[in-house]
Amino acid sequence: MVNNRVEAPTVAVMSSGTAGRSCAGCGSRIADRFLLFSMERYWHTRCLKCSCCHAQLGEYSSTCYSKGGMILCKNDYIRLFGHSGACSACGQSIPASEMVMRTQGNVYHLKCFTCATCRNRLVPGDRFHYINGTIFCEHDRPGGGLLSGHSTPLQANSIMSDQKVC
């Protein structure tokens, strides 16, 4: 089962007076002067890293995100799941293992990436228009047919799985 819960835990830097703690990242005993405490676990400062960009989160930020077993920096979380982790069409949560469609910084379930007029689902290779936050297929654009320069081709990289993006 996939963990759909999104966490934004604080990364706390602590003095390692807590002898005998094991690092959640590498499993080794933490003997460093400082250690991190995040997501209810202890980490070496070098071991708490973003699953995508590998930035050391203790140095990069005071927060990190966890979804679907991944630990993410804020930028990668937003890139993968949008600002809310929810589908821009239906508002429901998007599981970390689910494929998504993306446009203009918004993220959609595959089934929700449809033309607002005809409700046909759009797939990679289809041309579409994104007007004021609404998706239209190339035939249903308000104001007429397809105009050169006003459509956006749906590229194959617009469909992604967070398991393969990084």
C-alpha positions in Angstrom: 0.0 0.0 0.0 1.3 3.5 -0.9 1.6 6.1 1.8 -0.5 9.0 0.5 0.1 11.2 3.6 2.1 14.3 3.0 4.3 15.6 5.7 6.2 18.8 6.0 8.3 17.9 9.0 10.8 20.3 10.5 14.5 19.4 10.3 15.9 20.1 13.8 19.7 20.4 14.3 20.6 18.9 17.6 23.8 18.4 19.6 24.7 14.8 19.5 24.5 14.4 23.3 22.1 11.6 22.4 24.8 8.9 22.2 23.9 5.6 20.6 21.4 6.9 18.1 21.4 5.2 14.7 21.0 7.1 11.5 17.8 6.5 9.6 19.6 7.0 6.4 22.7 4.8 6.6 22.0 2.8 9.8 25.4 3.6 11.4 25.7 5.0 14.9 25.7 8.8 15.0 28.9 10.0 16.6 29.1 13.4 14.9 28.9 16.6 16.9 25.5 17.5 15.4 22.7 15.3 14.1 19.3 16.0 12.5 15.9 15.0 13.9 13.2 14.8 11.2 10.1 12.6 10.6 10.5 11.0 14.1 14.0 9.7 13.3 17.6 10.7 13.7 20.0 11.4 10.8 23.6 12.2 10.1 23.6 15.7 8.6 25.0 14.2 5.4 22.3 11.5 5.2 19.1 13.4 5.2 18.9 14.1 1.4 16.2 14.8 -1.1 15.3 11.6 -3.0 15.4 13.5 -6.3 18.1 16.2 -6.3 20.1 14.8 -3.4 20.4 18.2 -1.7 21.4 17.8 2.0 18.2 19.0 3.6 19.8 20.1 6.9 21.9 22.6 5.0 19.3 23.5 2.3 16.2 24.1 4.4 14.5 23.7 7.8 11.7 21.7 6.2 11.4 18.6 4.1 8.4 16.7 2.6 7.6 13.0 2.7 5.3 11.3 0.3 5.2 7.7 -1.0 8.3 6.8 0.9 10.3 9.6 -0.7 12.0 12.5 1.2 11.8 15.7 -0.9 13.0 19.3 -0.7 10.2 21.9 -1.3 11.2 22.5 -4.9 11.0 18.8 -5.9 7.8 18.3 -4.0 6.1 21.2 -5.8 7.6 20.0 -9.2 6.2 16.5 -8.7 2.9 17.1 -6.9 2.0 20.7 -7.4 1.6 23.2 -4.5 -1.0 21.1 -2.8 -0.4 17.5 -3.8 -3.9 17.5 -5.2 -5.4 17.3 -8.7 -6.0 20.8 -10.1 -9.3 19.5 -11.7 -11.0 17.5 -9.0 -9.1 18.6 -5.9 -8.5 15.0 -4.7 -5.1 13.9 -3.5 -2.8 12.3 -6.0 -1.1 9.2 -4.7 2.7 9.2 -5.0 2.8 6.2 -7.3 0.2 7.5 -9.7 1.1 8.8 -13.2 0.1 12.5 -13.7 -0.4 15.1 -16.4 1.2 18.5 -15.9 0.7 21.9 -17.6 1.4 25.5 -16.5 2.5 24.4 -13.1 -0.7 22.4 -12.4 -0.9 18.6 -11.8 -3.8 16.4 -12.9 -4.9 12.8 -12.5 -4.8 11.1 -16.0 -8.6 10.7 -15.9 -9.1 14.4 -15.0 -6.9 15.9 -17.9 -9.9 16.4 -20.2 -11.4 19.0 -22.5 -13.8 21.2 -20.6 -16.2 21.2 -23.5 -16.3 17.6 -24.9 -14.8 15.9 -21.8 -12.5 13.8 -24.1 -9.3 12.7 -22.2 -6.1 14.2 -23.6 -3.0 12.1 -24.0 0.6 12.7 -24.9 0.8 14.0 -28.5 -2.6 15.7 -28.4 -2.7 19.5 -29.0 -4.7 21.5 -26.5 -5.3 25.0 -25.3 -4.9 26.2 -21.7 -7.1 29.3 -21.3 -7.6 30.9 -17.9 -6.9 27.7 -16.1 -9.2 25.6 -18.3 -8.2 22.9 -20.7 -9.7 22.6 -24.2 -8.9 20.2 -27.0 -7.7 21.7 -30.3 -11.3 21.5 -31.7 -13.1 23.1 -28.8 -11.1 26.2 -28.2 -13.4 29.1 -27.4 -13.5 31.5 -30.3 -12.9 29.1 -33.1 -10.5 26.5 -34.6 -6.8 26.0 -34.0 -4.7 29.2 -34.5 -1.1 28.9 -35.2 1.0 29.6 -32.1 -1.9 29.3 -29.7 -1.9 25.6 -29.0 0.4 23.7 -26.8 1.5 20.2 -28.0 1.3 17.7 -25.2 4.8 16.3 -25.0 5.7 12.8 -23.8 7.5 14.3 -20.8 4.2 15.9 -19.7 3.2 12.5 -18.4 5.3 11.3 -15.5 5.6 9.0 -12.6 7.3 10.4 -9.5 9.1 7.0 -9.4 10.9 7.8 -12.7 11.2 11.6 -12.8 14.4 11.9 -10.8 
